[in-house]
Protein backbone atom coordinates (compact mmCIF):
# COMPACT_ATOMS: atom_id res chain seq x y z
CA UNK A 1 0.00 0.00 0.00
CA UNK A 2 1.17 3.50 -0.67
CA UNK A 3 0.51 7.19 -0.75
CA UNK A 4 0.76 8.90 -4.13
CA UNK A 5 1.48 12.56 -4.77
CA UNK A 6 1.64 14.74 -7.87
CA UNK A 7 3.48 18.02 -7.32
CA UNK A 8 2.84 20.57 -10.10
CA UNK A 9 3.34 17.73 -12.56
CA UNK A 10 3.01 18.64 -16.24
CA UNK A 11 3.24 16.71 -19.49
CA UNK A 12 3.76 18.55 -22.78
CA UNK A 13 3.80 16.38 -25.89
CA UNK A 14 6.35 17.16 -28.61
CA UNK A 15 4.98 19.60 -31.17
CA UNK A 16 2.42 21.04 -28.76
CA UNK A 17 2.66 24.17 -26.66
CA UNK A 18 -0.39 23.30 -24.55
CA UNK A 19 0.22 20.82 -21.69
CA UNK A 20 -1.82 17.61 -21.81
CA UNK A 21 -1.56 17.71 -18.02
CA UNK A 22 -0.97 21.16 -16.54
CA UNK A 23 0.68 21.58 -13.11
CA UNK A 24 -1.29 18.78 -11.46
CA UNK A 25 -1.28 18.92 -7.66
CA UNK A 26 -3.00 15.88 -6.17
CA UNK A 27 -2.57 13.78 -3.01
CA UNK A 28 -3.89 10.21 -2.92
CA UNK A 29 -4.01 8.60 0.50
CA UNK A 30 -2.93 5.09 1.46
CA UNK A 31 -5.62 2.54 0.57
CA UNK A 32 -7.77 5.03 -1.35
CA UNK A 33 -9.63 4.36 -4.59
CA UNK A 34 -9.32 7.63 -6.46
CA UNK A 35 -11.03 8.05 -9.83
CA UNK A 36 -9.72 10.39 -12.51
CA UNK A 37 -12.63 11.46 -14.70
CA UNK A 38 -13.19 13.90 -17.52
CA UNK A 39 -14.13 14.14 -21.20
CA UNK A 40 -11.90 12.89 -24.00
CA UNK A 41 -8.68 14.88 -24.12
CA UNK A 42 -8.91 16.02 -20.51
CA UNK A 43 -5.54 14.47 -19.57
CA UNK A 44 -6.78 11.73 -17.25
CA UNK A 45 -5.02 8.83 -19.01
CA UNK A 46 -1.87 10.92 -19.45
CA UNK A 47 -1.83 11.62 -15.70
CA UNK A 48 -2.12 7.89 -15.00
CA UNK A 49 0.68 7.08 -17.43
CA UNK A 50 2.88 9.72 -15.79
CA UNK A 51 2.41 7.86 -12.51
CA UNK A 52 3.20 4.55 -14.24
CA UNK A 53 6.37 5.94 -15.81
CA UNK A 54 5.02 5.49 -19.34
CA UNK A 55 4.97 9.24 -19.98
CA UNK A 56 7.77 11.72 -19.35
CA UNK A 57 7.11 14.41 -16.73
CA UNK A 58 8.28 17.70 -18.25
CA UNK A 59 7.84 19.77 -15.10
CA UNK A 60 7.09 18.98 -11.46
CA UNK A 61 7.35 15.57 -9.85
CA UNK A 62 5.53 12.34 -8.96
CA UNK A 63 5.95 10.63 -5.60
CA UNK A 64 5.08 7.19 -4.21
CA UNK A 65 5.47 6.74 -0.45
CA UNK A 66 7.59 9.90 -0.17
CA UNK A 67 9.99 8.60 -2.81
CA UNK A 68 10.46 10.73 -5.90
CA UNK A 69 9.79 8.34 -8.79
CA UNK A 70 9.69 10.99 -11.52
CA UNK A 71 12.79 9.62 -13.25
CA UNK A 72 12.44 5.96 -12.25
CA UNK A 73 11.55 3.41 -14.95
CA UNK A 74 8.16 1.64 -14.64
CA UNK A 75 9.66 -1.60 -13.32
CA UNK A 76 11.15 0.23 -10.34
CA UNK A 77 7.91 1.86 -9.19
CA UNK A 78 6.17 -1.23 -7.72
CA UNK A 79 2.94 -0.55 -9.59
CA UNK A 80 0.65 -2.79 -11.64
CA UNK A 81 -1.45 -1.49 -14.52
CA UNK A 82 -4.62 -2.88 -16.09
CA UNK A 83 -5.40 -1.64 -19.60
CA UNK A 84 -8.59 -1.26 -21.58
CA UNK A 85 -7.69 -4.03 -24.06
CA UNK A 86 -6.75 -6.73 -21.47
CA UNK A 87 -3.37 -7.40 -23.21
CA UNK A 88 -3.50 -11.16 -22.55
CA UNK A 89 -1.20 -13.65 -24.28
CA UNK A 90 -3.48 -15.78 -26.50
CA UNK A 91 -1.15 -18.80 -26.49
CA UNK A 92 -1.04 -18.99 -22.67
CA UNK A 93 -3.65 -20.36 -20.28
CA UNK A 94 -5.32 -18.17 -17.68
CA UNK A 95 -2.93 -19.43 -15.02
CA UNK A 96 0.11 -18.82 -17.22
CA UNK A 97 -1.08 -15.31 -18.08
CA UNK A 98 -1.58 -14.46 -14.41
CA UNK A 99 1.81 -15.83 -13.39
CA UNK A 100 3.87 -14.57 -16.32
CA UNK A 101 5.22 -11.43 -14.60
CA UNK A 102 6.23 -13.52 -11.59
CA UNK A 103 8.02 -15.98 -13.87
CA UNK A 104 9.90 -13.11 -15.52
CA UNK A 105 10.88 -11.89 -12.05
CA UNK A 106 12.22 -15.42 -11.30
CA UNK A 107 9.79 -16.00 -8.43
CA UNK A 108 10.06 -19.68 -7.35
CA UNK A 109 7.55 -22.00 -9.01
CA UNK A 110 5.79 -23.04 -5.79
CA UNK A 111 5.34 -19.46 -4.60
CA UNK A 112 4.18 -18.48 -8.07
CA UNK A 113 1.53 -21.20 -8.07
CA UNK A 114 0.32 -20.18 -4.60
CA UNK A 115 -0.07 -16.52 -5.57
CA UNK A 116 -1.88 -17.38 -8.81
CA UNK A 117 -4.23 -19.74 -6.94
CA UNK A 118 -5.00 -17.07 -4.33
CA UNK A 119 -5.75 -14.42 -6.96
CA UNK A 120 -7.91 -16.91 -8.89
CA UNK A 121 -9.87 -17.65 -5.73
CA UNK A 122 -10.44 -13.93 -5.05
CA UNK A 123 -11.62 -13.35 -8.63
CA UNK A 124 -13.64 -16.59 -9.03
CA UNK A 125 -11.33 -17.79 -11.79
CA UNK A 126 -10.37 -21.18 -10.34
CA UNK A 127 -12.45 -23.20 -12.87
CA UNK A 128 -10.83 -21.32 -15.77
CA UNK A 129 -7.13 -21.58 -14.94
CA UNK A 130 -6.46 -24.07 -17.75
CA UNK A 131 -8.46 -22.24 -20.42
CA UNK A 132 -7.09 -19.97 -23.13
CA UNK A 133 -8.32 -16.35 -23.32
CA UNK A 134 -10.30 -17.04 -26.52
CA UNK A 135 -12.56 -19.36 -24.51
CA UNK A 136 -13.46 -16.69 -21.95
CA UNK A 137 -16.11 -13.98 -21.91
CA UNK A 138 -15.14 -10.30 -21.89
CA UNK A 139 -15.75 -10.04 -18.16
CA UNK A 140 -13.65 -13.12 -17.44
CA UNK A 141 -10.79 -11.77 -19.55
CA UNK A 142 -10.88 -8.53 -17.64
CA UNK A 143 -10.72 -10.45 -14.36
CA UNK A 144 -7.69 -12.33 -15.67
CA UNK A 145 -6.03 -8.98 -16.42
CA UNK A 146 -6.80 -7.85 -12.88
CA UNK A 147 -5.52 -11.16 -11.51
CA UNK A 148 -2.21 -10.65 -13.31
CA UNK A 149 -1.91 -7.35 -11.42
CA UNK A 150 -2.99 -8.80 -8.07
CA UNK A 151 -0.39 -11.60 -8.01
CA UNK A 152 2.37 -9.01 -8.09
CA UNK A 153 1.15 -7.48 -4.77
CA UNK A 154 2.04 -3.95 -5.95
CA UNK A 155 1.94 -0.79 -3.88
CA UNK A 156 -0.44 0.86 -6.35
CA UNK A 157 -2.98 -0.46 -8.86
CA UNK A 158 -3.48 1.65 -11.97
CA UNK A 159 -6.64 1.08 -14.04
CA UNK A 160 -7.00 2.74 -17.45
CA UNK A 161 -10.69 2.47 -18.47
CA UNK A 162 -10.64 -1.30 -17.82
CA UNK A 163 -14.40 -1.80 -18.28
CA UNK A 164 -15.06 0.22 -21.42
CA UNK A 165 -15.05 -2.87 -23.69
CA UNK A 166 -17.77 -4.62 -21.69
CA UNK A 167 -21.50 -4.44 -22.38
CA UNK A 168 -23.63 -2.26 -20.09
CA UNK A 169 -24.91 -5.01 -17.78
CA UNK A 170 -21.52 -6.66 -17.36
CA UNK A 171 -19.88 -3.27 -16.79
CA UNK A 172 -22.21 -2.58 -13.85
CA UNK A 173 -21.54 -6.03 -12.37
CA UNK A 174 -17.77 -5.85 -12.84
CA UNK A 175 -17.37 -2.35 -11.39
CA UNK A 176 -19.19 -3.54 -8.26
CA UNK A 177 -16.83 -6.51 -8.01
CA UNK A 178 -13.82 -4.27 -8.59
CA UNK A 179 -14.82 -1.80 -5.86
CA UNK A 180 -15.38 -4.70 -3.45
CA UNK A 181 -12.02 -6.22 -4.40
CA UNK A 182 -10.20 -2.96 -3.73
CA UNK A 183 -11.88 -2.66 -0.33
CA UNK A 184 -10.83 -6.21 0.61
CA UNK A 185 -7.24 -5.82 -0.59
CA UNK A 186 -6.88 -2.30 0.82
CA UNK A 187 -4.42 -1.39 -1.95
CA UNK A 188 -4.20 2.16 -3.27
CA UNK A 189 -5.92 2.34 -6.65
CA UNK A 190 -6.01 5.09 -9.29
CA UNK A 191 -8.81 4.47 -11.76
CA UNK A 192 -9.38 6.34 -15.03
CA UNK A 193 -12.78 6.54 -16.72
CA UNK A 194 -14.78 8.87 -18.94
CA UNK A 195 -18.01 7.51 -17.45
CA UNK A 196 -19.06 9.84 -14.63
CA UNK A 197 -21.62 7.30 -13.32
CA UNK A 198 -18.78 4.79 -12.95
CA UNK A 199 -16.69 7.45 -11.19
CA UNK A 200 -19.47 8.37 -8.76
CA UNK A 201 -20.30 4.78 -7.82
CA UNK A 202 -16.72 3.54 -7.36
CA UNK A 203 -14.50 6.31 -6.07
CA UNK A 204 -13.76 7.22 -2.47
CA UNK A 205 -12.89 10.55 -4.08
CA UNK A 206 -13.20 11.75 -7.65
CA UNK A 207 -10.82 14.11 -9.42
CA UNK A 208 -12.40 15.97 -12.36
CA UNK A 209 -10.09 17.16 -15.13
CA UNK A 210 -10.70 19.42 -18.10
CA UNK A 211 -8.09 20.41 -20.71
CA UNK A 212 -5.34 19.03 -18.49
CA UNK A 213 -6.33 21.12 -15.47
CA UNK A 214 -7.70 19.70 -12.22
CA UNK A 215 -11.11 21.28 -11.66
CA UNK A 216 -12.11 19.71 -8.35
CA UNK A 217 -11.31 16.69 -6.21
CA UNK A 218 -13.84 15.61 -3.59
CA UNK A 219 -16.12 12.79 -2.51
CA UNK A 220 -18.90 11.87 -4.97
CA UNK A 221 -21.49 13.40 -2.64
CA UNK A 222 -19.53 16.65 -2.36
CA UNK A 223 -19.08 16.90 -6.13
CA UNK A 224 -22.78 16.42 -6.69
CA UNK A 225 -24.03 18.77 -4.02
CA UNK A 226 -21.34 21.46 -4.13
CA UNK A 227 -19.66 21.60 -7.54
CA UNK A 228 -16.82 24.09 -7.59
CA UNK A 229 -17.59 25.50 -11.01
CA UNK A 230 -19.98 25.37 -13.93
CA UNK A 231 -18.03 22.67 -15.76
CA UNK A 232 -18.12 20.24 -12.82
CA UNK A 233 -21.82 21.00 -12.28
CA UNK A 234 -22.62 20.13 -15.88
CA UNK A 235 -20.35 17.08 -16.06
CA UNK A 236 -21.28 15.34 -12.82
CA UNK A 237 -24.79 13.92 -12.68
CA UNK A 238 -26.93 11.86 -15.06
CA UNK A 239 -28.86 13.52 -16.53
CA UNK A 240 -26.72 16.61 -16.23
CA UNK A 241 -27.68 19.64 -14.19
CA UNK A 242 -29.89 22.14 -16.01
CA UNK A 243 -27.68 25.18 -16.68
CA UNK A 244 -28.98 28.48 -18.04
CA UNK A 245 -27.66 32.04 -18.24
CA UNK A 246 -29.77 34.42 -16.16
CA UNK A 247 -29.78 38.19 -15.70
CA UNK A 248 -29.58 39.75 -12.25
CA UNK A 249 -32.04 42.64 -12.03
CA UNK A 250 -32.57 44.59 -8.83
CA UNK A 251 -30.71 41.89 -6.91
CA UNK A 252 -33.02 39.09 -8.11
CA UNK A 253 -32.59 36.12 -10.45
CA UNK A 254 -35.44 34.87 -12.60
CA UNK A 255 -35.80 31.64 -14.55
CA UNK A 256 -38.18 32.04 -17.51
CA UNK A 257 -39.77 34.96 -15.72
CA UNK A 258 -40.20 33.19 -12.38
CA UNK A 259 -38.34 34.41 -9.29
CA UNK A 260 -35.71 31.94 -8.02
CA UNK A 261 -35.36 31.82 -4.26
CA UNK A 262 -31.78 31.92 -2.94
CA UNK A 263 -30.43 31.25 0.52
CA UNK A 264 -29.30 34.37 2.34
CA UNK A 265 -25.67 33.22 2.09
CA UNK A 266 -25.91 32.65 -1.66
CA UNK A 267 -27.68 35.98 -2.23
CA UNK A 268 -24.99 37.83 -0.25
CA UNK A 269 -22.19 36.07 -2.17
CA UNK A 270 -23.81 36.87 -5.53
CA UNK A 271 -24.32 40.51 -4.52
CA UNK A 272 -20.58 40.84 -3.86
CA UNK A 273 -19.67 39.81 -7.43
CA UNK A 274 -19.64 42.32 -10.26
CA UNK A 275 -21.67 41.50 -13.34
CA UNK A 276 -25.28 41.07 -14.33
CA UNK A 277 -25.20 37.75 -16.23
CA UNK A 278 -24.76 34.65 -14.08
CA UNK A 279 -25.19 30.93 -14.59
CA UNK A 280 -28.08 29.25 -12.83
CA UNK A 281 -28.14 25.50 -12.26
CA UNK A 282 -30.83 23.18 -10.94
CA UNK A 283 -30.80 19.39 -10.84
CA UNK A 284 -33.63 17.54 -12.64
CA UNK A 285 -34.88 16.13 -9.33
CA UNK A 286 -35.26 19.65 -7.95
CA UNK A 287 -37.83 20.60 -10.56
CA UNK A 288 -41.47 19.51 -10.26
CA UNK A 289 -44.66 19.83 -12.26
CA UNK A 290 -47.36 22.02 -10.76
CA UNK A 291 -51.07 21.25 -10.79
CA UNK A 292 -52.15 24.80 -11.63
CA UNK A 293 -50.97 27.44 -14.08
CA UNK A 294 -48.39 28.94 -11.70
CA UNK A 295 -44.75 28.43 -12.53
CA UNK A 296 -42.73 28.11 -15.72
CA UNK A 297 -44.81 27.26 -18.77
CA UNK A 298 -43.40 24.76 -21.25
CA UNK A 299 -44.04 21.93 -23.68
CA UNK A 300 -42.81 18.34 -23.31
CA UNK A 301 -40.53 17.47 -26.22
CA UNK A 302 -39.01 14.14 -25.11
CA UNK A 303 -40.03 11.52 -22.53
CA UNK A 304 -37.47 9.03 -21.22
CA UNK A 305 -39.54 6.42 -19.38
CA UNK A 306 -37.20 4.08 -17.51
CA UNK A 307 -39.76 2.25 -15.40
CA UNK A 308 -38.65 3.21 -11.92
CA UNK A 309 -38.22 6.84 -12.99
CA UNK A 310 -38.89 9.17 -15.89
CA UNK A 311 -37.00 12.12 -17.34
CA UNK A 312 -38.98 14.68 -19.30
CA UNK A 313 -37.36 17.26 -21.56
CA UNK A 314 -39.46 20.40 -21.44
CA UNK A 315 -39.01 23.29 -23.89
CA UNK A 316 -39.46 26.68 -22.19
CA UNK A 317 -39.05 30.28 -23.25
CA UNK A 318 -36.20 31.90 -21.32
CA UNK A 319 -34.75 35.35 -21.97
CA UNK A 320 -36.48 35.43 -25.35
CA UNK A 321 -35.15 32.10 -26.62
CA UNK A 322 -36.10 28.43 -26.41
CA UNK A 323 -34.30 26.38 -23.75
CA UNK A 324 -34.79 22.83 -22.53
CA UNK A 325 -35.18 21.83 -18.88
CA UNK A 326 -34.95 18.18 -17.83
CA UNK A 327 -37.42 17.23 -15.08
CA UNK A 328 -37.18 14.05 -13.01
CA UNK A 329 -40.26 12.15 -11.90
CA UNK A 330 -40.25 9.04 -9.72
CA UNK A 331 -41.94 6.08 -11.40
CA UNK A 332 -44.11 6.50 -14.47
CA UNK A 333 -45.34 9.84 -15.78
CA UNK A 334 -48.75 11.02 -16.90
CA UNK A 335 -47.31 13.41 -19.49
CA UNK A 336 -46.43 12.71 -23.10
CA UNK A 337 -44.74 14.46 -25.98
CA UNK A 338 -46.51 17.70 -26.90
CA UNK A 339 -48.23 18.18 -23.52
CA UNK A 340 -48.25 21.70 -22.08
CA UNK A 341 -47.01 21.78 -18.49
CA UNK A 342 -45.90 24.18 -15.78
CA UNK A 343 -42.78 23.69 -13.67
CA UNK A 344 -41.55 25.08 -10.38
CA UNK A 345 -38.23 24.87 -8.56
CA UNK A 346 -38.46 22.54 -5.55
CA UNK A 347 -34.99 22.30 -4.11
CA UNK A 348 -31.56 23.93 -4.02
CA UNK A 349 -30.25 25.94 -6.95
CA UNK A 350 -26.69 26.80 -7.88
CA UNK A 351 -25.44 30.21 -9.00
CA UNK A 352 -22.23 30.56 -11.00
CA UNK A 353 -20.33 33.81 -11.33
CA UNK A 354 -19.51 35.24 -14.79
CA UNK A 355 -16.13 33.43 -14.66
CA UNK A 356 -17.89 30.09 -14.08
CA UNK A 357 -16.94 29.68 -10.42
CA UNK A 358 -19.64 28.63 -7.97
CA UNK A 359 -21.09 31.40 -5.81
C-alpha positions as CSV (number, residue, x, y, z in Angstrom):
1,X,0.0,0.0,0.0
2,X,1.2,3.5,-0.7
3,X,0.5,7.2,-0.7
4,X,0.8,8.9,-4.1
5,X,1.5,12.6,-4.8
6,X,1.6,14.7,-7.9
7,X,3.5,18.0,-7.3
8,X,2.8,20.6,-10.1
9,X,3.3,17.7,-12.6
10,X,3.0,18.6,-16.2
11,X,3.2,16.7,-19.5
12,X,3.8,18.6,-22.8
13,X,3.8,16.4,-25.9
14,X,6.4,17.2,-28.6
15,X,5.0,19.6,-31.2
16,X,2.4,21.0,-28.8
17,X,2.7,24.2,-26.7
18,X,-0.4,23.3,-24.5
19,X,0.2,20.8,-21.7
20,X,-1.8,17.6,-21.8
21,X,-1.6,17.7,-18.0
22,X,-1.0,21.2,-16.5
23,X,0.7,21.6,-13.1
24,X,-1.3,18.8,-11.5
25,X,-1.3,18.9,-7.7
26,X,-3.0,15.9,-6.2
27,X,-2.6,13.8,-3.0
28,X,-3.9,10.2,-2.9
29,X,-4.0,8.6,0.5
30,X,-2.9,5.1,1.5
31,X,-5.6,2.5,0.6
32,X,-7.8,5.0,-1.3
33,X,-9.6,4.4,-4.6
34,X,-9.3,7.6,-6.5
35,X,-11.0,8.1,-9.8
36,X,-9.7,10.4,-12.5
37,X,-12.6,11.5,-14.7
38,X,-13.2,13.9,-17.5
39,X,-14.1,14.1,-21.2
40,X,-11.9,12.9,-24.0
41,X,-8.7,14.9,-24.1
42,X,-8.9,16.0,-20.5
43,X,-5.5,14.5,-19.6
44,X,-6.8,11.7,-17.2
45,X,-5.0,8.8,-19.0
46,X,-1.9,10.9,-19.5
47,X,-1.8,11.6,-15.7
48,X,-2.1,7.9,-15.0
49,X,0.7,7.1,-17.4
50,X,2.9,9.7,-15.8
51,X,2.4,7.9,-12.5
52,X,3.2,4.5,-14.2
53,X,6.4,5.9,-15.8
54,X,5.0,5.5,-19.3
55,X,5.0,9.2,-20.0
56,X,7.8,11.7,-19.3
57,X,7.1,14.4,-16.7
58,X,8.3,17.7,-18.3
59,X,7.8,19.8,-15.1
60,X,7.1,19.0,-11.5
61,X,7.4,15.6,-9.9
62,X,5.5,12.3,-9.0
63,X,6.0,10.6,-5.6
64,X,5.1,7.2,-4.2
65,X,5.5,6.7,-0.4
66,X,7.6,9.9,-0.2
67,X,10.0,8.6,-2.8
68,X,10.5,10.7,-5.9
69,X,9.8,8.3,-8.8
70,X,9.7,11.0,-11.5
71,X,12.8,9.6,-13.3
72,X,12.4,6.0,-12.2
73,X,11.5,3.4,-15.0
74,X,8.2,1.6,-14.6
75,X,9.7,-1.6,-13.3
76,X,11.1,0.2,-10.3
77,X,7.9,1.9,-9.2
78,X,6.2,-1.2,-7.7
79,X,2.9,-0.5,-9.6
80,X,0.7,-2.8,-11.6
81,X,-1.4,-1.5,-14.5
82,X,-4.6,-2.9,-16.1
83,X,-5.4,-1.6,-19.6
84,X,-8.6,-1.3,-21.6
85,X,-7.7,-4.0,-24.1
86,X,-6.7,-6.7,-21.5
87,X,-3.4,-7.4,-23.2
88,X,-3.5,-11.2,-22.6
89,X,-1.2,-13.6,-24.3
90,X,-3.5,-15.8,-26.5
91,X,-1.2,-18.8,-26.5
92,X,-1.0,-19.0,-22.7
93,X,-3.6,-20.4,-20.3
94,X,-5.3,-18.2,-17.7
95,X,-2.9,-19.4,-15.0
96,X,0.1,-18.8,-17.2
97,X,-1.1,-15.3,-18.1
98,X,-1.6,-14.5,-14.4
99,X,1.8,-15.8,-13.4
100,X,3.9,-14.6,-16.3
101,X,5.2,-11.4,-14.6
102,X,6.2,-13.5,-11.6
103,X,8.0,-16.0,-13.9
104,X,9.9,-13.1,-15.5
105,X,10.9,-11.9,-12.0
106,X,12.2,-15.4,-11.3
107,X,9.8,-16.0,-8.4
108,X,10.1,-19.7,-7.3
109,X,7.5,-22.0,-9.0
110,X,5.8,-23.0,-5.8
111,X,5.3,-19.5,-4.6
112,X,4.2,-18.5,-8.1
113,X,1.5,-21.2,-8.1
114,X,0.3,-20.2,-4.6
115,X,-0.1,-16.5,-5.6
116,X,-1.9,-17.4,-8.8
117,X,-4.2,-19.7,-6.9
118,X,-5.0,-17.1,-4.3
119,X,-5.7,-14.4,-7.0
120,X,-7.9,-16.9,-8.9
121,X,-9.9,-17.6,-5.7
122,X,-10.4,-13.9,-5.1
123,X,-11.6,-13.4,-8.6
124,X,-13.6,-16.6,-9.0
125,X,-11.3,-17.8,-11.8
126,X,-10.4,-21.2,-10.3
127,X,-12.4,-23.2,-12.9
128,X,-10.8,-21.3,-15.8
129,X,-7.1,-21.6,-14.9
130,X,-6.5,-24.1,-17.8
131,X,-8.5,-22.2,-20.4
132,X,-7.1,-20.0,-23.1
133,X,-8.3,-16.3,-23.3
134,X,-10.3,-17.0,-26.5
135,X,-12.6,-19.4,-24.5
136,X,-13.5,-16.7,-22.0
137,X,-16.1,-14.0,-21.9
138,X,-15.1,-10.3,-21.9
139,X,-15.8,-10.0,-18.2
140,X,-13.7,-13.1,-17.4
141,X,-10.8,-11.8,-19.6
142,X,-10.9,-8.5,-17.6
143,X,-10.7,-10.4,-14.4
144,X,-7.7,-12.3,-15.7
145,X,-6.0,-9.0,-16.4
146,X,-6.8,-7.8,-12.9
147,X,-5.5,-11.2,-11.5
148,X,-2.2,-10.6,-13.3
149,X,-1.9,-7.3,-11.4
150,X,-3.0,-8.8,-8.1
151,X,-0.4,-11.6,-8.0
152,X,2.4,-9.0,-8.1
153,X,1.2,-7.5,-4.8
154,X,2.0,-3.9,-5.9
155,X,1.9,-0.8,-3.9
156,X,-0.4,0.9,-6.4
157,X,-3.0,-0.5,-8.9
158,X,-3.5,1.7,-12.0
159,X,-6.6,1.1,-14.0
160,X,-7.0,2.7,-17.5
161,X,-10.7,2.5,-18.5
162,X,-10.6,-1.3,-17.8
163,X,-14.4,-1.8,-18.3
164,X,-15.1,0.2,-21.4
165,X,-15.0,-2.9,-23.7
166,X,-17.8,-4.6,-21.7
167,X,-21.5,-4.4,-22.4
168,X,-23.6,-2.3,-20.1
169,X,-24.9,-5.0,-17.8
170,X,-21.5,-6.7,-17.4
171,X,-19.9,-3.3,-16.8
172,X,-22.2,-2.6,-13.8
173,X,-21.5,-6.0,-12.4
174,X,-17.8,-5.9,-12.8
175,X,-17.4,-2.4,-11.4
176,X,-19.2,-3.5,-8.3
177,X,-16.8,-6.5,-8.0
178,X,-13.8,-4.3,-8.6
179,X,-14.8,-1.8,-5.9
180,X,-15.4,-4.7,-3.5
181,X,-12.0,-6.2,-4.4
182,X,-10.2,-3.0,-3.7
183,X,-11.9,-2.7,-0.3
184,X,-10.8,-6.2,0.6
185,X,-7.2,-5.8,-0.6
186,X,-6.9,-2.3,0.8
187,X,-4.4,-1.4,-1.9
188,X,-4.2,2.2,-3.3
189,X,-5.9,2.3,-6.7
190,X,-6.0,5.1,-9.3
191,X,-8.8,4.5,-11.8
192,X,-9.4,6.3,-15.0
193,X,-12.8,6.5,-16.7
194,X,-14.8,8.9,-18.9
195,X,-18.0,7.5,-17.4
196,X,-19.1,9.8,-14.6
197,X,-21.6,7.3,-13.3
198,X,-18.8,4.8,-12.9
199,X,-16.7,7.4,-11.2
200,X,-19.5,8.4,-8.8
201,X,-20.3,4.8,-7.8
202,X,-16.7,3.5,-7.4
203,X,-14.5,6.3,-6.1
204,X,-13.8,7.2,-2.5
205,X,-12.9,10.6,-4.1
206,X,-13.2,11.7,-7.7
207,X,-10.8,14.1,-9.4
208,X,-12.4,16.0,-12.4
209,X,-10.1,17.2,-15.1
210,X,-10.7,19.4,-18.1
211,X,-8.1,20.4,-20.7
212,X,-5.3,19.0,-18.5
213,X,-6.3,21.1,-15.5
214,X,-7.7,19.7,-12.2
215,X,-11.1,21.3,-11.7
216,X,-12.1,19.7,-8.4
217,X,-11.3,16.7,-6.2
218,X,-13.8,15.6,-3.6
219,X,-16.1,12.8,-2.5
220,X,-18.9,11.9,-5.0
221,X,-21.5,13.4,-2.6
222,X,-19.5,16.7,-2.4
223,X,-19.1,16.9,-6.1
224,X,-22.8,16.4,-6.7
225,X,-24.0,18.8,-4.0
226,X,-21.3,21.5,-4.1
227,X,-19.7,21.6,-7.5
228,X,-16.8,24.1,-7.6
229,X,-17.6,25.5,-11.0
230,X,-20.0,25.4,-13.9
231,X,-18.0,22.7,-15.8
232,X,-18.1,20.2,-12.8
233,X,-21.8,21.0,-12.3
234,X,-22.6,20.1,-15.9
235,X,-20.4,17.1,-16.1
236,X,-21.3,15.3,-12.8
237,X,-24.8,13.9,-12.7
238,X,-26.9,11.9,-15.1
239,X,-28.9,13.5,-16.5
240,X,-26.7,16.6,-16.2
241,X,-27.7,19.6,-14.2
242,X,-29.9,22.1,-16.0
243,X,-27.7,25.2,-16.7
244,X,-29.0,28.5,-18.0
245,X,-27.7,32.0,-18.2
246,X,-29.8,34.4,-16.2
247,X,-29.8,38.2,-15.7
248,X,-29.6,39.8,-12.3
249,X,-32.0,42.6,-12.0
250,X,-32.6,44.6,-8.8
251,X,-30.7,41.9,-6.9
252,X,-33.0,39.1,-8.1
253,X,-32.6,36.1,-10.5
254,X,-35.4,34.9,-12.6
255,X,-35.8,31.6,-14.6
256,X,-38.2,32.0,-17.5
257,X,-39.8,35.0,-15.7
258,X,-40.2,33.2,-12.4
259,X,-38.3,34.4,-9.3
260,X,-35.7,31.9,-8.0
261,X,-35.4,31.8,-4.3
262,X,-31.8,31.9,-2.9
263,X,-30.4,31.2,0.5
264,X,-29.3,34.4,2.3
265,X,-25.7,33.2,2.1
266,X,-25.9,32.7,-1.7
267,X,-27.7,36.0,-2.2
268,X,-25.0,37.8,-0.2
269,X,-22.2,36.1,-2.2
270,X,-23.8,36.9,-5.5
271,X,-24.3,40.5,-4.5
272,X,-20.6,40.8,-3.9
273,X,-19.7,39.8,-7.4
274,X,-19.6,42.3,-10.3
275,X,-21.7,41.5,-13.3
276,X,-25.3,41.1,-14.3
277,X,-25.2,37.8,-16.2
278,X,-24.8,34.7,-14.1
279,X,-25.2,30.9,-14.6
280,X,-28.1,29.3,-12.8
281,X,-28.1,25.5,-12.3
282,X,-30.8,23.2,-10.9
283,X,-30.8,19.4,-10.8
284,X,-33.6,17.5,-12.6
285,X,-34.9,16.1,-9.3
286,X,-35.3,19.7,-8.0
287,X,-37.8,20.6,-10.6
288,X,-41.5,19.5,-10.3
289,X,-44.7,19.8,-12.3
290,X,-47.4,22.0,-10.8
291,X,-51.1,21.2,-10.8
292,X,-52.2,24.8,-11.6
293,X,-51.0,27.4,-14.1
294,X,-48.4,28.9,-11.7
295,X,-44.7,28.4,-12.5
296,X,-42.7,28.1,-15.7
297,X,-44.8,27.3,-18.8
298,X,-43.4,24.8,-21.3
299,X,-44.0,21.9,-23.7
300,X,-42.8,18.3,-23.3
301,X,-40.5,17.5,-26.2
302,X,-39.0,14.1,-25.1
303,X,-40.0,11.5,-22.5
304,X,-37.5,9.0,-21.2
305,X,-39.5,6.4,-19.4
306,X,-37.2,4.1,-17.5
307,X,-39.8,2.2,-15.4
308,X,-38.6,3.2,-11.9
309,X,-38.2,6.8,-13.0
310,X,-38.9,9.2,-15.9
311,X,-37.0,12.1,-17.3
312,X,-39.0,14.7,-19.3
313,X,-37.4,17.3,-21.6
314,X,-39.5,20.4,-21.4
315,X,-39.0,23.3,-23.9
316,X,-39.5,26.7,-22.2
317,X,-39.1,30.3,-23.3
318,X,-36.2,31.9,-21.3
319,X,-34.7,35.4,-22.0
320,X,-36.5,35.4,-25.4
321,X,-35.1,32.1,-26.6
322,X,-36.1,28.4,-26.4
323,X,-34.3,26.4,-23.8
324,X,-34.8,22.8,-22.5
325,X,-35.2,21.8,-18.9
326,X,-35.0,18.2,-17.8
327,X,-37.4,17.2,-15.1
328,X,-37.2,14.1,-13.0
329,X,-40.3,12.1,-11.9
330,X,-40.3,9.0,-9.7
331,X,-41.9,6.1,-11.4
332,X,-44.1,6.5,-14.5
333,X,-45.3,9.8,-15.8
334,X,-48.7,11.0,-16.9
335,X,-47.3,13.4,-19.5
336,X,-46.4,12.7,-23.1
337,X,-44.7,14.5,-26.0
338,X,-46.5,17.7,-26.9
339,X,-48.2,18.2,-23.5
340,X,-48.3,21.7,-22.1
341,X,-47.0,21.8,-18.5
342,X,-45.9,24.2,-15.8
343,X,-42.8,23.7,-13.7
344,X,-41.5,25.1,-10.4
345,X,-38.2,24.9,-8.6
346,X,-38.5,22.5,-5.6
347,X,-35.0,22.3,-4.1
348,X,-31.6,23.9,-4.0
349,X,-30.2,25.9,-6.9
350,X,-26.7,26.8,-7.9
351,X,-25.4,30.2,-9.0
352,X,-22.2,30.6,-11.0
353,X,-20.3,33.8,-11.3
354,X,-19.5,35.2,-14.8
355,X,-16.1,33.4,-14.7
356,X,-17.9,30.1,-14.1
357,X,-16.9,29.7,-10.4
358,X,-19.6,28.6,-8.0
359,X,-21.1,31.4,-5.8
